Amino acid sequence: MGLSASDCLPDREVHASVKIVSAYIYFDSTLTHFSLWGHMNKTNVLRRTPVAQAISLILGTTFLAPAIAQEAATSPEDVGEIVVTGIRASLESSMNLKRAGQGVVDGIVAEDIGKFPDTNLAESLQRISGVSINRTASGEGQQITVRGVGPDFNLILLNGRQMPASNLGPGGGGTTNSRAYDLSNLASDSVSAIEVYKTSRAETPTGGIGATVNIKTARPLDHPGLVTTFGVKGVYDTSASNLPDSYSGSDLTPEVSAIFSNTFADDKFGIGLSATYQERDSGFSQAAVANGWKTMRGDSTDGAHLARPGDPTYPAYTIENPPGADDVYGRPQNFGLSVNGVQRKRTNAQLVMQFAPTENFTTTLDYTYAENKVQTNRSELSVWFNWGPGTSSWTDGPVVGPIVYSEDMTGSDLSMGGMSLGTKNENNSLGFNVEWAVNDALTLALDYHDSTAESSPDSEFGSAGVLGVANFVRGTTTIDFSSDFPILNVALPGSVDAADAKVTGSVFQSSFNKSEIQQIQASGRWEFGNDSGLDFGISATEVNNRTAAAVMQQNNWGGLGTEDDYSDDIWTNDNMGHYFDLMSGHNSSNFTDAFLVFDFNRLRAEAAAVSGDEAMFRAPDDYTSDLRSEEKSKSAYLQYTKTFETKMPFHVAAGVRYEETEVFSE
């Protein structure tokens, strides 16, 4: 619990201290789950029908004889140690996690993850009940929501260590106070198991209101001997070819992974190395009222309201089924269509070294690296409305929307913007762990890690650049919302010509976000010998957050220079309709879909030359918003567990946890 940097005013120092003491009681049995909050679930009991009993009897008879014969052929002395590996061991590990977990816990293991072609860890997590994911615009999983609680309120651990999170603002610009961990940075290949704790326990770190997710990676001493794997996959994505020529990528992109693990000196020393490299080219198209609706009541006198009888402008309107006085309706501020090309490159690597001089003492040193680079290019065709006179028809109330919406205008701008976005997310984590079984009753562990997450621009012009372009030839503009795909119709004097185009407004942004965590944890367990024990631990955590941004914006909405200032070969004529070929109406004769695609870098350079100032068309070098915070937390917990071996096994866990957090922000 604490304040984020952007919750505080700039140029002011804020200090806050929070102390929390939490008590946890959990009862668990085979048939009933009861918790402190009064929630009760009853496990369904399977009752077999007569048919099912008959089938089970037949199957039992079929396999009983071979089993008896095998018992007779093998004496107890001939049976050695049996080690179950492979799929059966993986499934058993997953079941044991759920069976032995205190509280509501779920999880998946490597075998479950490998059954599906998930592109990243977020998509693997969606296989768990109660976990849903949100996706990037190109369709890849990104962040998780657990039991309806959003990404900012779920805590992500890597091998039991709190991981820092960094994200750039919307569209690659602006500051952000999000604590949501971006799971699209991590590939699934090197993960051995994922544990999702959906209820709190004294030993579980605070911060996961929805859930605490522990990502576990492989350890060489857990799998003695030589283990090597190498995998090559291909991702076939045809959306990458349905783009303008300058944006299109490859339909088939590679994914390469390798794992090496070996143990030496009678399994006292182990080393493990894993690496993953993935590329993906994709594309998507969007149609939206991107800047929202101007909403008002039917009797509103707002300057944007539809004219009513008696208004001076009423004769200029033609309105079918106008909103009633008590209805709520909205007029669109704009309408836009866009086509987007995305190139993503993800690199993951982990090095693990373990040393166990005795069976009771193990040390582990590990380093984890993750990098995710995303380049996005966009072309748009958009129109803006002035909430003036025109023709329209409306749905019935009480909430009213337009069926057909039109405004009369002359010589307005037909906008054709372009965007170039480049971002890089980088994660580094270095950790050291010691586990010591002091005796049969006492086990101790010490863990330290230093981890960083950083999001930064991946372009010389900043994290996001937008160039507005327009032909000032637009007449009456109409949108038909009556079908699934809105149809844009614009009255034009002729074709959309490169000779009529020039740069209007522009925005270049640079954003930076970094989070660093240094954490030390000491924990242990004392077994009392009667199916009970005491878990205990202390920890100290320091979190440093920084979010910064700068923007360079030029509001030349009437146009920068003249049309003759720009080379005609920068522009390419195109039609938006074929990028929506899966939507009915994309080839409608009423659809005005002609637009211009341009070379972003060339046009940026020519606009800078027209303005006479190169700096006006790139993001500033210095951040104008720079927010920082420091959080120092201390915690301690005690947790008693007891298992009663009765006809109905009964598990009890009761504990207390103390947390103290100090926050400094400026």
N, C-alpha and C positions, 0 to 999 in steps of 0.2 A: 504494500500500500504506500502511495506517495504521490507527489505532484510531478507532472511532466513539465519540461522547460517552457513549452508554449502556453501553459496555463498561467504564466507569470508575466508581468509587464516588463518590456525591455528597459535596460538602464536602471533597474532596481534590483537590489539583493533581497531575497526572501529566504527565511529560515523557518522550517517547520519540524516538529518532532511528534511522532506518533508511537504509542505503545499499545500493544494488543496482547491480551491473554485469552486463549481459546481452550475450551475443554471439549473433548470428543469421547463419545461412548458409542460402541457399535456391537450389536448382537447379530450373530449369523448362525443359522441352522440349515439342515438339509431342506426342510419344507417351508420355513418362514424366515423372512428378513425383517428385522425391526430396527429402527434407528431412532436417535434422539428427537428427530423432527416428526415422528409419528407416522412415517410412511410404511406401508405394509404391502408386500407382494407375496402371493402364494404360488408355489410352483405347481404346474399342472401335473397330475399323476396319470401315467399312461395305463389305461385299462384295455386289455386285449379282448376283442370280440371272439366268439367261437370259431369263426373262420381263421382269424389270426392265430389262435391257439393251435388249430389243426395244422396250419402251415409251419408254425414253429416246431411242432412235434415231428412233422415229416423231415424238416431240415435237421433237427436234433438227431433223429434216427439215422439219417444219411451220413452224418459226419462223426457219429459216436464210435462206430466200429473202428475206423482208421485210427482214431485217437487212442482207443484202448490197445490196439495192436502196437502202436508206437511206444506206449508206456511199457508194454511187456518186453519190447525189444531193447529198451534202454534202462539200465539200472541207474539209481541215483548217483552212484559213484562216478559214472561216465559223463555226467552233465557238468560242464565248466561254467565260467562266467559268460553270460549272454548279454551282448551289447546291442541295443536296438538303434539303428541309424536310418537315415533317409526320410522318406515321406511319413512313415509311421511315427518316428521319433519327433518329427516336426509337429504333427497333429497332436501327439501326446503332450508336447511342451506347451502348446497353446491351451489345451484343456486344463493342464495343471495350473497355469497362470490364473485362469478364471476360478478354478476350484479352490486354490489356496489363498487367493487374494482376499484381503480384509476390506470390506466395503464393496461398492459397485465398481468392478474393474473388468476391463476387456482388453483384448490385444490380438495381434497377429504376429506370426513368425515368418522366417524367410521363405518357407515353402508356400505359405498363403500368398505372400507378396509376389512370388515368381509365377503364380498361375495366371496373372493378368498382365497385359502390356502397358502398365502404367508408366507415364512419362516422368513422374516425379513422386516425391513422398506424400504430397497432399492427396494425390489420386489413390495411393495405396491406403491411406487412412479412411477414405470414404467407404471402404469395405466393412468398417466397424459400425455396428448398430449405434444410432444416436449421433453419428458424426456426418455432417454435410460439409461441402466445400464451396467456396466461391471461385470463379474462374476469371482468367484474364480475357480480354476482348477476343483473343485468338483461340480461346477454348481450353487452355491448359489450367489445371488445378493450381491454386495459389495459397489460400488460407482456409482454416477450418472453423466451423461453428459446431459446438457440442451442446446437444439438448436445447437448442435455440439461443445459446449464449454466444455472442459474436467473437471474432478473432482477437480483439483487444483484451479479452478477459480469459484467455486460455494460456497456460504456462507451458513452454516447451523446454524440455530437458534433454541433454545429450549425455548418455551414460550417467544420469543422475545429477548433472550439472546444469544450472540455469544458463540458458543461451541468450545473448543479446539480439535485439531485433532492430533493423533499420529499413526504412522505406522512404522513397521520394514522394513528394506531394502529387496530387492529381495531374496527369499529363506530364510528369517529369519536372514540375515546377512548384515553387512555394515551400513553406515550412510545414512540418507535420508533427503532431503529438501522438501518432499511432505507436502502440506497443505490439502490434500484431506481427507474429513471426511469418516470414515469407517462405513457405515450404517448397516453393517451386525452385529454390536455390539448390535443393538436395535431390540427387538421384536415389533410386530405391535399391540399386544393385548391392551396395556394401552394408546394408542394414540387416542385422540378424533377427531383431524383434522390435515390436513397438508395444508399449504398455500404456493404456489409457485409464487413468484413475478418475472416476466420475463423482466420487464423494471424497470429502476431506478426511484426513487422518492426522494425528499429532506429528508423525514423522514426515508428512508430505509438506514441501515448501508452500508458503502462501503465494497468492497471485493467480491461481487457477480457479476462478469462480465457476467457469463452465467445466473445465477438466484440467488435469495435469498430465501431459503426454511425455513419456520417457522413451527416447529413441536409443536403442542399444545396438552397438556395432560389434563385430566379431573380434575375439581375442585368441591369439595363437595357442596359448596353453589350454584353452577349452577344446581344441581340436588337435591333439598331438600328432606329430609327423608332418610329412610334406603334403600340402594342399595347394593345387594350382588350378585356376580356371581362366579361360579367355573366351570372351563372347563378342560377336559382331552381329548387329541388327541393322535393319533399315526401316525408316519411317517413310511411308508413301502417303503424301498429302497433295491431292490435286488442287487444293485451294491456292497453292503457290503459283500455279500457272494462269489462274484467272485474274490477272492483274495487269496494269499497264506495263509495257515492255521494260521500262526503267526500274520497276519494282519487283518484277517476277523473279522467283528463285527456282530451286530445284525441287521437282516432285519427290525425289528419293534422296534422303539425307541419312548420314551414318550415325550409329551409336556403338561405341566401343568400350568394353569394360574388361578389367583384368584383376585377378586376386592371386596373391602369392602369400603363403604362410608355411612356416617350418619351425620345428623345435630341435634343439641341440642339447648335448651334455645330459643325456638321460632325461630329457624333457624339463630341464631346469631353466633353460633360456629359450625364448621364442621371439620370432619377428614376423610381423604381418604387414603387408603393403597392398593397398587396393587403389584403383584409379578408374575413373569414368570420364569419357568425353562424349558429348552429345550435341548434335546440330539439328535444327529444324527450321525449315522455311514454310511460312503459311501466309494466308491472306484472308481478309474478311471485308464485308461491305455492310454499311449501316445506312438506315434512313430514319431520321428522328427530328422532332421539334427540340433541338438540342438546348436552346436557351430558355425553354419553358413557356408557360402560358400566363397571360395576364388574366387573373380570375377576379370576378366581381359578381355582385347580386344583379338581378334583372332590373332593379330600380335604381342602380348606382348612377351617380352623376359624375363619376370619374371621367377624366378627359379621354380615356380609351374606350368608353362604353359604346355599344351599338346605338345608333340614333333611334329615337322613338318618335311617334307622332307629336308634333309640336316643336321638335328640335329644328333649328335652322338648316342643318345638313340632312334632314330626313329625306328630302326628295332625291338626294344622290344615292340612297341605299335601295337595294332590292332584297328584302329579307323574307324568307319562307319559314314559317313556324318559329317566330322570334321567341326568345326566352321570356317566361312570365316574370312578374315583379318579385316573386318569392323564390325564383330559381337561382341557381348558381351556374355561371357559364364562364368559359375562357376563350380568349382570342390568342392565336399563336403569335409569338414574337418573331420567330423565323422558322424556316424549314430547310433541312440540309441532307444531302446524300454524300457519302464518302466511300472511297475504296482504299484499303490499307494493306501494305506488305510488311511482314514481320520476319526478321532473321534473329534466331536465338542460338547462342552458344553457351553450353554449360560444362564446366570442368569441376570434378570432385576428386579428392585424393586423401588418403589417410595412412599414416605410418604408426605402427604399434610395436613397442618392445617390452617384453616381460621377462622378469627374472625371479625365480622361486628357488632359493638355496635350500629350503626345506619344504615339506608338504604343508606346513602351517604358516608359511610366510611368503607373500607374493607382492612384488612391486610392478607397477605398470606405468610406462611413459608413452603418451600418445599425442599426435599432432593431426589435426583435421583442417583441410582447406576446401573451400567452395567458392566458385566464381560463376556468375551468371550475367552474360552480356546480352542486351536486347537492343536491336536497331529497328525503328519503325518509320516508314515513309507513308505519307497520306496525301491524297488529292481530294478536293471537295467541290461540290456544286451546291450553292446555297442562295437563298433569297431572304430578305428581311422585310418585315411589314411595319407600316407606320400607324396601324389601327385607324385607318381612314375609310372613306366611302367605298362601297363595292357590293357585290352580290354574294349572298350566303344562304344556306339552309341548315336547320338545326334539329337535333334529336329532341325527344320529349323530356320534361323535367322529372324530378327536381334538380338533378345534376345534368347539365346540358353541354353537349359538345357539337362541333360543326360536322356536318356531313359533306358539304362543299363550302369552301371558304375562298373568297376572291377579293382583291383590292385593286382599285384603279390607280394607275401611276404611269408616268411618262419619263423616259430617259433616266431611269433608276439603275442601280448597279446590279449586274448579274455577277455574283461573287464566285470566285474559283480559287480558294486558298490551297496552300500546301504546307505540310509539316514534316520536319525531320527531327526525330527523337532518338537519342542515344544515351543509355544508362548502363551502369555496371554495379552489381551487388557483389561484395567480397566478404567472406567469413573466414576467420582464423581462430583456432582454438588449440591451446597447448595445455596439457594436463598431466598431473602426476598422482598416482594412487598407491597406497600401501594397505594391504589386508593381512591381519595377524590373528590366527587362532591361538590365543594364549594357552588355553587348555580346552577340555571337553565342554566347559560351561561358558567360557568368556571368549568373545570375538570382538576385535577392534578394527577400525578402519580410519584412515586419514586421506583426504583428497583435497587437491588444490588445482585451480585452473585459472588461466588468463585468456579471455576470449574477446574478440572484437567483431563487429558487424559494421560495414561501411557501404553506403550507397552514394555514388558520385556520377558526374557527367562522363560520357564516353564519346564526346565529340569536341572538336576545337571551337565550335560555336556555342557550347553550353549543353545542358541536358535536354533542352527542347527549343526548337526554333519554328516560328510560324510566319509565313509571308502571305499577306492578303493580296489578291489580284482581282480586278474587275473590268468588265466591259460595260460602259454606261449606256446601255441600249435597251433596258428592260421596260416593257410596257405592262399592261394589266396581267396580274399574277394570280393563278388559281391552283388550289390543292383539292383534289378529290379524295376524301377520307373514307369513302363508302366501301372500299374493299380492303383486303389484308395489306396490300401494298399501296401506299398513298401515291397518287399520280400528280406530278407537277406539270403545269402548263403555263408557259410564258409567251406573251405576245412580243415578237421580235421583228425588227425591220428587215432582217435577212438572216444569214448564217452567223454563227459565233466565230469571229475572225481574229486571228492573232494580231492583225494590224490595229485592232481596237483595244488591245489589252495593255494595262499598266499596273504597277505595284500600288497598293493603297497602304493600309496599316501593316505593322509588323510587331512581333513580340519574340524576344530572345531571353530565355531564362536559364539560370544555373542554380541547381539545388545540391545540397550536401547534407548527409545525415550519418552520424556515427554514434555507436553505443559500445562501451567497453565494460566488461565485468571481470572483477577479480574476486574470487571466492575461495574460502577455505572451510572445510567441513570435517568434523571429527564425530564418529558414531560408533556404536557398539551394541552388543546384545549379551545379556546374561541369562543362560538357560537354567531354570530351577529344577529340571529333571522330572517334573510331573505334568508334561505337556503344557508348560507355562513358561513365560520368560518376560524379561524387561528390556525394551529397546530404549536407547537414550542417545542424545547427540547435541552438539552445539555447532554453530556456524557464524561466520562473519562475511558479509558481502558488501562490495563497493561498486556502484554503478555510475558511470559518467556518460551523460547524453549530450549530444550537440546536434542542432538542426539549424541550417543556415540557407539563405536564398538571396538571389539578386535578379533583377529584371530590367531589361531595356525595351521600352515600348515606344513606338512611333505611331501617332494617330493621324496619319495622312489619308483619312478615309475618302477624301475627294480626289485622291490620286497624287502620286509623287512624280513630278515631271510631266512629260507628254508621252503619248504612245510611241513617238518616233525615237525616244531615248532607249528603247529596248529592242534587241535583235529579234527578228521574226522567227529565226530558227531555234530559239529557246523553247518555243511552244510546240505542242503536238496536239492536233485535233483528235478527240476521242468521244465516245458515247457511253453514258453511265448505265444504260439499260442492260448491256450484256454482262455486267458485273452482278446483276440481280436476276440471272436467268432461271433461278429456281422459284421465283415469285411470279404468280399470275399478274399480268398487267405490265410486265417489264418491257414488252414490245408494243404497248398501246400506241396508236397513232396520235393520241392526245398528249403523250409523254414528251416533254421538252427535255431531252437528256444530253444534248451536245454541250461539251465543256472542253477546257484546255488543260493538258498536263504539261508541266514545265520542269526543266532541269533546275533543281533547288539551288545548288551551289553557284551555277552561272548567274541565275537571276539575283541571288543575294549579292554577288559581286557587282553586277550592273546597278542595282539599287543603291549600293554603297557609293558607287562612282557618281550617280545622279545627285545624291544627297551631299556629297563632298566630305563625308565623315565615315570612315570605315568602322569606327567604334559603335556607331548607331545600329549596326547590323551584326552584332555579336553580343553575347552575354557579358556583363561587366566582370572585371577581374576581382573586384572586392565585393564581399557580401554586404548587402544593406540591412538584412535581418540576420541576427546571429544570437540564438538562444541556447543557453547551457544550463545543465542541472547536475548535481551530484547527490547521490543517495547512499547513505551508510546504514546498513542493517545488521542487527545482531539477533540471534534466535537460539532457543534451547527447547528441548522437548523430552518428555518421558512418556512411554507407552507400555502398558501392561497387556499381555495377551494370554489367553487361557483357552484350551480345547478340552471339552468334556466328551469322552468316548462313551456315549450311551447308545441306545437303540437308534436314536436320532442325533448324530454328531452335532455338537453345539460349540460355536466359537464366540469368544468375547474379547473385545479390544476396548480399552479405556485409556485415555491419555490427556495430557495437557501440553500446550505449546505457548511459549512466550516470544513475542516479536517486538523489537524496538527499531524504529526507522527515523533517521534525521535527513532532511532534505534541504539542500542549498541551491538556490536558483538565481540566475541573473540574465 
